[in-house]
Amino acid sequence: MARLGALLLLVAAASAATLLLSALPGARGFYLPGSYPHKYNPGEPLNVKVNSLTSIDTEMPFSYYSLPFCVPPEGVKDSAENLGELLMGDRIENSPYRFKMYTNESDVFLCRSAPLGPDAFALLKKRIDEMYQVNLILDNLPAIRYTKKDDYFLRWTGYPVGIRVGVDYYVFNHLQFTVLVHKYEDANVARVMGAADATDVIPTGGKGGGAANSGWMVVGFEVVPCSIKQNPEDVKSHKMYDRYPSKIKCDPTTVSMSIKENEPIVYTYEVSFVESDIKWPSRWDAYLKMEGAKVHWFSILNSLMVIAFLAGIVFVILLRTVRRDLTKYEELDSEAQAQMNEELSGWKLVVSDVFRAPSNPMLLCVMVGDGVQILGMAVVTILFAALGFMSPASRGTLITGMLFFYLVLGILAGYVGVRVWKTIKCGDHSGWVGVSWRVACFFPGIAFLILTTLNFLLWGSQSTGAIPFSLFVVLLLLWFCISVPLTLVGGFLGAKAPHIEYPVRTNQIPREIPPQRYPSWLLVLGAGTLPFGTLFIELFFIMSSIWMGRVYYVFGFLFVVLLLLVIVCAEVSLVLTYMHLCVEDWKWWWKSFFSSGSVAIYIFLYSINYLVFDLKSLSGPVSATLYIGYSLFMVIAIMLATGTVGFISSFCFVHYLFSSVKAD
């Protein structure tokens, strides 16, 4: 009991500490360890990059240059990308927008597009109808746009391609940029990095004085799109970056540049630099505030504490019940125990059947092995993200980290899968190679099948979200050259490790299970409601991050939710296993797995609910198929992870319970 109380106190303390640290004002200033600010001198060039066009209506990204925008004079070049960016559909390329640090420019002519042909005209109208957003990046900061609604401002990343008014389509052909900058000095660097020798770590060039080492850091990037009617004939002889012949006045409340077939579009821009008090470590605050609902933090805290309290009560009641049964049973002598076994019913009567091998034991071992691998990947990834190593400032690192940890943890998956197999076979490790191979191929094979099917849909739509063929080859090489060998190594170690000996012997003839008042599968399905209750609030934020383009950053909350989910899954599975044993149902192996794994059913139903009520604007069967496909992939992974937690906890409980029973 003391250990249980200590465990609950530890969970509560971890939850409170994480929430407190997240709410502290100083927490906003935390940034990526090992990341340094970039100093720009006045007049130094700043290059704006473009990312894929995105839309919450279709969830299919497209290349920026698939529309008739201006092309850089040196041609389109891809920026350095990591594996995570490619898997997320990001295609970061150079752009024709050029700034000079702390140099305001206005009425800059960018280009005059070619006359819009029928195909380009139709595609541009389609992208406007689908509410596609243009995403620009400066010094790793996405362009942010503010719109006023009633008495408060809304923040958006990117700006729309255009807008439809009645039957006319208007394009935003003039951009008004505002770059927020902060003074860069040695003292600032020391405060940012928190080290007295920061000036030695970051050479600033120059000797001695602070003026020689001063410069400017980019701490904000804002854009105001405007639709301005411009005459293509006025700039027929102009070159890129020349001054536009007349003064341009940007009014975001009106639109006038309508697009017409066989007519070109003139693009212009202006940029102004504004000194800001925002420190470099806090420059992402504007993006991380987009949720705008701190009241949800208290709701999350309330849900977590209530769930932890209820789970603790259930656990205490269960321990007291089992302990009372064991105490009463062990106080009797052998003859009285035999008489009690004949008179009483309950879990004591299945002592000779409780460790009988389940049906499809190899599949169970495979699913448990894959579940351990997925759960380990989730815990390690979220922990690193909570510590700040996978900041939103580093695009793609979260997906790259998940993939890396999944590959490395293949050795743990093989070990656990084969160890469970050897235990079920009572020490016989024959067939461990087949188990290891199946562990290495089961979940990755399902993922490969789902993602390949979805990828064909994206290829057919010519979306940048489609994984390139070369990347497919890379993923296959990672699978078969790293994950599979590591899983086989883990399987070998599992085969050499001693098996877990059963505390009681199993009869050759199985005991008949008496008729049950309620179907056992009904209890198994209903058990998933309690684990779902621990994460449904956080699930909304995660779904919004994935499908609504919002930035998710409260990984401290997510880590606490994950810990509580593991504890609740273990307790729910343990309780249901005890209930089944009490009604003499000794077939607990698969039921313990699915009693906690059934939370995936409720998550899938929630994702369907989110599609119907929160993604009402999702257009087209392709987009809906992509959504359902990715949701199915997610819930399979969650089922394996939570089911593994339930199985392992139930196995430990049953082993402990029957090791305390005196049986011949």
Secondary structure, 3 states (H helix, E strand, C coil): CHHHHHHHHHHHHHHHHHHHHHHCHHHHHCCCCCCCCCCECCCCEEEEEECCEECCCCCCCECHHHCCCCCCCCCCCECCCCHHHHHHCCCCEEEEEEEECCECEEEEEEEECCCCCHHHHHHHHHHHHCCCEECEEECCEECEEEEEECCEEEEEECEECEEEECCEEEECCEEEEEEEEEEECHHHHHHHHCCCCHHHHCCCCCCCCCCCCCEEEEEEEEEEEEECCCCHHHHCCCCCCCECCCCCCCCCCCECCECCCCCCCEEEEEEEEEECCCCHHHCCHHHHHHHCCCHHHHHHHHHHHHHHHHHHHHHHHHHHHHHHHHHHHHCCCHHHHHHHHHHCCCHHHHCCCCCCCCCCHHHHHHHHHHHHHHHHHHHHHHHHHHCCCCCCCCCCHHHHHHHHHHHHCHHHHHHHHHHHHHHHCCCCCCCHHHHHHHHHHHHHHHHHHHHHHHHHHHHHCCCCCCCCHHHHHHHHHHHHHHHHHHHHHHHHHHHHCCCCCCCCCCCCCCCCCCCCCCCHHHHHHHCCHHHHHHHHHHHHHHHHHHHCCCCCCCHHHHHHHHHHHHHHHHHHHHHHHHHHHHCCCCCCHHHHHHHHHCHHHHHHHHHHHHHHHCCCCCCCHHHHHHHHHHHHHHHHHHHHHHHHHHHHHHHHHHHHHHHCCCCC
